[in-house]
Amino acid sequence: MLYLNTDHLNRCRQTLESSLEMYQSTEKDSITQEIFRNAIIKGYELTQETVFKLLKKALKVYGHSGKKLDAATAKEILRLAATHSLLTVEEVERWFVYRDNRNSTGQDYGVAFATQTLLLIPGFPEDVDRLARILEEKLGKETDV
């Protein structure tokens, strides 16, 4: 049986939540708030990359080949995850929005992008947490021995 280590994913989620709390508690439009905004965006990106790495590992358990998964788009990975009950249809729809937003980072690191991302962040950690728990329940949790 494959065991997945979700510790890094959980740490990414916690860091993202803490960055959001600190962002919200700083003076509006200050350099400190901008630093936390940047940390949120980078944390958001890292968390998503971690999610997709774990989903690919999980989908291998269900018989999907590594080559096929490496060639699959993020949305295809999400759809496959739903077929194996790793995500619900509603969650997949939210993850599509997260991913579309994430793909925008390459073109736009400006204030408009940051504002849009900050609107998505409050529900994102909850979706990450639920996915981590589902992966642990279905595939077991790797523990340090």
C-alpha positions as a printed NumPy array, in Angstrom:
array([[  0.   ,   0.   ,   0.   ],
       [  1.16 ,   3.506,  -0.84 ],
       [  1.319,   5.914,   2.039],
       [  1.28 ,   9.615,   1.356],
       [  3.063,  12.132,   3.494],
       [  0.745,  15.115,   3.747],
       [  2.871,  16.923,   6.345],
       [  4.327,  19.374,   3.805],
       [  0.864,  20.112,   2.418],
       [ -0.5  ,  20.73 ,   5.9  ],
       [  2.447,  22.999,   6.693],
       [  1.833,  24.962,   3.466],
       [ -1.821,  25.409,   4.433],
       [ -0.924,  26.56 ,   7.949],
       [  1.638,  29.032,   6.609],
       [ -0.885,  30.39 ,   4.141],
       [ -3.503,  30.842,   6.864],
       [ -0.987,  32.597,   9.124],
       [  0.124,  34.882,   6.3  ],
       [ -3.499,  35.817,   5.639],
       [ -4.093,  36.607,   9.318],
       [ -0.977,  38.776,   9.434],
       [ -1.94 ,  40.514,   6.18 ],
       [ -5.354,  41.359,   7.599],
       [ -3.872,  42.708,  10.834],
       [ -1.432,  45.14 ,   9.216],
       [ -1.975,  48.708,   8.168],
       [ -3.738,  48.974,   4.813],
       [ -1.403,  49.731,   1.883],
       [  1.71 ,  49.514,   4.067],
       [  4.931,  47.833,   2.994],
       [  4.314,  45.234,   5.717],
       [  0.926,  44.417,   4.219],
       [  2.531,  44.102,   0.79 ],
       [  5.123,  41.696,   2.196],
       [  2.363,  39.497,   3.612],
       [  0.383,  39.761,   0.357],
       [  3.425,  38.501,  -1.533],
       [  3.849,  35.687,   0.984],
       [  0.195,  34.712,   0.494],
       [  0.576,  34.55 ,  -3.274],
       [  3.77 ,  32.484,  -3.125],
       [  2.226,  30.239,  -0.472],
       [ -0.851,  29.799,  -2.655],
       [  1.338,  28.744,  -5.581],
       [  3.424,  26.341,  -3.482],
       [  0.336,  24.792,  -1.919],
       [ -1.188,  24.146,  -5.324],
       [  2.002,  22.554,  -6.652],
       [  2.124,  20.322,  -3.591],
       [ -1.53 ,  19.33 ,  -4.071],
       [ -0.944,  18.281,  -7.655],
       [  2.154,  16.243,  -6.78 ],
       [  0.164,  14.38 ,  -4.112],
       [ -2.807,  13.86 ,  -6.438],
       [ -0.53 ,  12.345,  -9.077],
       [  0.933,   9.953,  -6.497],
       [ -2.555,   9.052,  -5.3  ],
       [ -3.864,   8.461,  -8.819],
       [ -1.052,   5.987,  -9.498],
       [ -2.64 ,   3.78 ,  -6.831],
       [ -5.775,   3.699,  -8.962],
       [ -3.825,   2.398, -11.958],
       [ -2.998,   5.59 , -13.803],
       [  0.485,   5.587, -15.309],
       [  3.077,   8.146, -14.352],
       [  3.655,   9.102, -17.993],
       [ -0.045,   9.692, -18.582],
       [ -0.338,  11.73 , -15.388],
       [  2.732,  13.808, -16.245],
       [  1.179,  14.638, -19.626],
       [ -2.248,  15.393, -18.159],
       [ -3.419,  18.93 , -17.58 ],
       [ -4.238,  20.104, -14.086],
       [ -7.94 ,  19.996, -14.909],
       [ -7.624,  16.403, -16.129],
       [ -5.905,  15.489, -12.848],
       [ -8.761,  17.098, -10.926],
       [-11.387,  15.232, -12.967],
       [ -9.582,  11.935, -12.371],
       [ -9.438,  12.699,  -8.65 ],
       [-13.212,  13.143,  -8.672],
       [-13.75 ,   9.81 , -10.438],
       [-11.951,   8.151,  -7.526],
       [-13.845,  10.185,  -4.889],
       [-10.795,  12.153,  -3.824],
       [-12.726,  15.333,  -4.634],
       [-16.413,  16.085,  -5.069],
       [-17.742,  17.704,  -8.239],
       [-18.245,  20.966,  -6.327],
       [-14.665,  20.85 ,  -5.068],
       [-13.367,  20.193,  -8.574],
       [-15.202,  23.298,  -9.774],
       [-13.553,  25.37 ,  -7.024],
       [-10.149,  23.847,  -7.838],
       [-10.68 ,  24.837, -11.494],
       [-11.071,  28.443, -10.327],
       [ -8.   ,  28.145,  -8.079],
       [ -5.977,  26.711, -10.945],
       [ -7.142,  29.293, -13.471],
       [ -6.155,  31.981, -10.987],
       [ -2.801,  30.291, -10.374],
       [ -2.116,  30.192, -14.107],
       [ -2.589,  33.964, -14.204],
       [  0.456,  34.515, -12.001],
       [  2.786,  34.109, -14.955],
       [  1.206,  37.067, -16.722],
       [  0.174,  39.359, -13.878],
       [  1.838,  39.896, -10.523],
       [  0.122,  43.261, -10.115],
       [ -2.372,  44.567,  -7.621],
       [ -5.397,  43.378,  -9.651],
       [ -4.122,  39.803,  -9.614],
       [ -3.295,  39.983,  -5.91 ],
       [ -6.752,  41.348,  -5.127],
       [ -8.406,  38.545,  -7.101],
       [ -6.245,  35.927,  -5.383],
       [ -6.983,  37.343,  -1.936],
       [-10.699,  36.899,  -2.635],
       [-10.128,  33.175,  -3.267],
       [ -7.841,  32.532,  -0.303],
       [-10.376,  32.345,   2.555],
       [-11.968,  29.118,   1.226],
       [ -8.782,  27.643,  -0.204],
       [ -7.191,  26.37 ,   3.053],
       [-10.411,  24.546,   3.919],
       [-10.379,  22.772,   0.545],
       [ -6.701,  21.903,   1.027],
       [ -7.373,  20.55 ,   4.511],
       [-10.265,  18.396,   3.319],
       [ -8.201,  16.977,   0.461],
       [ -5.324,  16.136,   2.83 ],
       [ -7.74 ,  14.318,   5.145],
       [ -9.316,  12.382,   2.247],
       [ -5.901,  11.333,   0.942],
       [ -4.9  ,  10.166,   4.421],
       [ -8.179,   8.258,   4.895],
       [ -8.081,   6.55 ,   1.506],
       [ -4.343,   5.936,   1.176],
       [ -2.969,   6.068,   4.69 ],
       [ -0.59 ,   8.544,   6.199],
       [  3.133,   8.073,   6.031],
       [  4.679,   8.728,   9.392],
       [  8.257,   9.347,  10.398],
       [  9.58 ,   6.344,  12.271]])
